[in-house]
């Protein structure tokens, strides 16, 4: 059975867990529709860079 030979300190444990967090999605406000969309994606109304693509 695997058991640790030495106790892991609080600092080492927190350094390891430092990247375990929620990421905030990168959203922007579409000026044409007023909705929040992801960058480099077509908006729900079919607009991309101010032009209709649908």
ChimeraX attribute file (.defattr): number of C-alpha atoms within 10 A of each C-alpha:
attribute: neighborCount
match mode: 1-to-1
recipient: residues
	/A:1	3
	/A:2	4
	/A:3	5
	/A:4	7
	/A:5	6
	/A:6	6
	/A:7	6
	/A:8	10
	/A:9	9
	/A:10	9
	/A:11	9
	/A:12	10
	/A:13	10
	/A:14	12
	/A:15	10
	/A:16	10
	/A:17	10
	/A:18	9
	/A:19	8
	/A:20	8
	/A:21	7
	/A:22	6
	/A:23	6
	/A:24	6
	/A:25	7
	/A:26	9
	/A:27	11
	/A:28	12
	/A:29	12
	/A:30	17
	/A:31	9
	/A:32	13
	/A:33	12
	/A:34	9
	/A:35	13
	/A:36	14
	/A:37	16
	/A:38	13
	/A:39	13
	/A:40	8
	/A:41	11
	/A:42	16
	/A:43	19
	/A:44	11
	/A:45	12
	/A:46	12
	/A:47	16
	/A:48	17
	/A:49	12
	/A:50	10
	/A:51	10
	/A:52	11
	/A:53	11
	/A:54	8
